[in-house]
């Protein structure tokens, strides 16, 4: 088998879609003919996608708030998770939280996280992340 030629042939015949689409028989498909309904993705692929999304979130934080790296590793993780969930532009709207973070006022930053539409939408996740921001400790 010539793997490189096979990949190229499949790419030509299947096409490439970086977003899900409905194939000719109505199956949700992505990439180069990956039938998500019947095949899904592997755990390895899920973690590969996650790692890429984490890198994207870090780049967004670098773009909007380069000072985010001045906080502890755990607080950086909180900000990455929020950016992962919301995206950089929406996280950027947390103006009072960012002001508090610039002053390293973690009590205020944690309170601002909870005083948001996002907190109402994600529930316990917001409480957990806010507590992590406040205490600089992982949940028990």
C-alpha positions as CSV (number, residue, x, y, z in Angstrom):
1,X,0.0,0.0,0.0
2,X,1.2,3.5,-0.8
3,X,-0.2,5.5,2.1
4,X,0.6,8.9,0.7
5,X,-1.1,8.2,-2.6
6,X,-4.1,6.7,-0.9
7,X,-4.5,9.7,1.3
8,X,-4.3,12.0,-1.7
9,X,-6.8,9.9,-3.6
10,X,-9.2,9.9,-0.7
11,X,-8.8,13.7,-0.3
12,X,-9.6,14.2,-4.0
13,X,-12.6,11.9,-4.0
14,X,-14.1,12.7,-0.6
15,X,-13.2,16.4,-0.5
16,X,-12.1,18.2,2.6
17,X,-14.5,20.0,5.0
18,X,-13.2,21.6,8.2
19,X,-16.8,22.0,9.4
20,X,-19.4,19.3,9.8
21,X,-21.7,18.8,6.8
22,X,-24.4,16.3,5.6
23,X,-23.0,13.8,3.1
24,X,-24.9,12.4,0.1
25,X,-26.7,9.8,2.3
26,X,-27.5,12.3,5.1
27,X,-24.7,11.4,7.6
28,X,-22.9,14.2,9.5
29,X,-19.4,14.1,8.1
30,X,-16.2,16.2,8.7
31,X,-12.6,16.3,7.5
32,X,-11.9,13.9,4.7
33,X,-15.1,11.7,4.7
34,X,-15.2,11.0,8.5
35,X,-18.7,9.8,9.2
36,X,-19.3,11.2,12.7
37,X,-22.6,9.5,13.2
38,X,-21.3,5.9,12.6
39,X,-17.7,6.3,13.5
40,X,-17.4,9.3,15.9
41,X,-13.8,10.1,16.9
42,X,-11.3,8.2,19.1
43,X,-10.2,9.4,22.5
44,X,-6.8,10.2,21.0
45,X,-8.5,12.4,18.4
46,X,-10.6,14.1,21.1
47,X,-7.4,15.0,23.0
48,X,-5.7,16.1,19.9
49,X,-8.6,18.5,19.2
50,X,-8.5,19.6,22.8
51,X,-4.8,20.4,22.7
52,X,-5.3,22.5,19.6
53,X,-8.2,24.3,21.2
54,X,-6.1,25.0,24.3
55,X,-3.4,26.5,22.1
56,X,-6.0,28.7,20.4
57,X,-7.3,29.9,23.8
58,X,-3.7,30.7,24.9
59,X,-3.2,32.7,21.7
60,X,-6.4,34.6,22.2
61,X,-5.4,35.5,25.8
62,X,-2.0,36.6,24.5
63,X,-3.7,38.8,21.9
64,X,-6.2,40.4,24.3
65,X,-4.5,40.3,27.7
66,X,-0.8,39.7,27.5
67,X,-0.6,40.1,31.3
68,X,-2.5,36.9,31.9
69,X,0.8,35.1,32.3
70,X,1.6,37.1,35.4
71,X,-0.8,35.0,37.4
72,X,-0.2,31.6,39.0
73,X,-0.4,28.5,36.8
74,X,-3.8,27.6,38.3
75,X,-5.2,31.0,37.6
76,X,-3.8,30.8,34.1
77,X,-5.7,27.5,33.8
78,X,-8.9,29.3,34.9
79,X,-8.5,32.0,32.2
80,X,-7.7,29.4,29.6
81,X,-10.8,27.4,30.5
82,X,-12.9,30.5,30.4
83,X,-11.4,31.5,27.0
84,X,-12.0,27.9,25.7
85,X,-15.6,28.2,26.7
86,X,-16.4,31.8,25.7
87,X,-13.8,32.7,23.1
88,X,-11.5,35.6,23.4
89,X,-13.8,38.4,22.2
90,X,-16.5,37.4,24.8
91,X,-14.0,36.9,27.6
92,X,-12.6,40.3,26.7
93,X,-16.0,41.8,27.8
94,X,-15.3,40.8,31.4
95,X,-13.9,44.3,31.9
96,X,-14.2,44.5,35.6
97,X,-12.7,41.1,36.1
98,X,-9.7,42.1,33.9
99,X,-9.3,45.3,35.8
100,X,-9.3,43.3,39.1
101,X,-6.7,40.9,37.6
102,X,-4.4,43.7,36.6
103,X,-4.4,44.7,40.4
104,X,-4.1,41.0,41.4
105,X,-7.4,41.5,43.3
106,X,-8.5,37.9,43.1
107,X,-11.5,38.3,45.4
108,X,-12.9,41.0,43.0
109,X,-12.0,39.0,39.9
110,X,-13.8,35.9,41.4
111,X,-16.9,38.0,42.2
112,X,-17.0,39.5,38.7
113,X,-16.8,36.0,37.2
114,X,-20.0,35.1,39.2
115,X,-21.7,38.4,38.3
116,X,-22.2,37.5,34.7
117,X,-24.6,36.0,32.2
118,X,-21.9,33.3,31.6
119,X,-22.1,32.2,35.3
120,X,-25.9,31.8,35.0
121,X,-25.4,29.7,31.8
122,X,-22.7,27.4,33.1
123,X,-23.8,27.1,36.7
124,X,-21.5,25.0,38.9
125,X,-18.6,25.4,36.4
126,X,-18.6,29.1,37.1
127,X,-18.7,28.5,40.9
128,X,-15.8,26.1,40.7
129,X,-13.6,28.3,38.5
130,X,-14.4,31.4,40.6
131,X,-13.3,29.5,43.8
132,X,-10.1,28.5,42.0
133,X,-9.5,32.1,41.1
134,X,-10.1,33.2,44.6
135,X,-8.2,30.6,46.5
136,X,-5.5,29.6,44.0
137,X,-6.3,25.9,44.9
138,X,-7.7,23.0,42.9
139,X,-11.1,21.8,44.0
140,X,-11.1,18.9,46.4
